[in-house]
Amino acid sequence: MTQHADDTIVVGVDGSEASLAALRWAERQARALEAQVVAVHAWEPAAARFAPYAPAVGRPTAEEQREQAAELLAATVRKAFGARSGSAVRAVVAEGPPAGVLLRHARDALLLALGRKAHGQWEAPAIGTVGRECLRHATVPVVTVPAAGRSAPPLRAVAAHERVGSGAA
C-alpha cells in the first residue's frame, strides 16, 4: 500500500447537518484505515460585508470572528461525537476562502470528505460552490456524504495482498 505523507481524512465543517454527517462518516472511515480525522473550518473576515461608512461598533473584530469560528467547530465536533471525540479528531480553524483552505489541508491527506444536502431520487446532488471547487481542484479523492435519509457506509479497507492476487483491474 502506498504510504501517504499524512494519514489523515480531512473534513470540511461548517456546522450544517451535512457537515455533521461527513464528520461522522470520516470518523468511521478513519478507524477502518487507522487514520486521523482533521476537522477543518474556514472563516473569512466579515469586514468586506460591511460598508466603509458603517459604524465600527457594529463590526466584530478579527479576534471575535476567530473565536466564533473556533466555537462553531468545537460545538459541531461535540454534537457529532459527544464526550467520546477525545483525540480521535483534530480540529483546525483557518482564515481564508473555504475551498482554498480545504484544498490546502487535504493536499497530502488520504481523502477529503464534504457534506452535501440529501436529495430525492431524481434530483442532482446538492453540492455547493465550495464542494464544486474542491471536486474540480482536489489532488486527493473527494467523498460527498449526504446529510440525512441515507447513510454512507464506510469504505472497506483492502489489504495490499488482496489487491495483488485478485487479478482485478
KAMOPE-V981192 format. One record per run of one state. SS is the DSSP state (alpha for helix, beta for strand, coil for the rest). FROM is the first residue (numbers start at 1). TO is the last residue. If there is no record, write none. Layout:
ss & from & to
SS & FROM & TO
SS & FROM & TO
This chain:
ss & from & to
coil & 1 & 7
beta & 8 & 12
coil & 13 & 16
alpha & 17 & 33
coil & 34 & 35
beta & 36 & 43
coil & 44 & 45
alpha & 46 & 49
coil & 50 & 55
alpha & 56 & 58
coil & 59 & 61
alpha & 62 & 85
coil & 86 & 88
beta & 89 & 95
coil & 96 & 97
alpha & 98 & 106
coil & 107 & 110
beta & 111 & 117
coil & 118 & 125
beta & 126 & 126
coil & 127 & 128
alpha & 129 & 137
coil & 138 & 140
beta & 141 & 146
coil & 147 & 159
alpha & 160 & 166
coil & 167 & 169
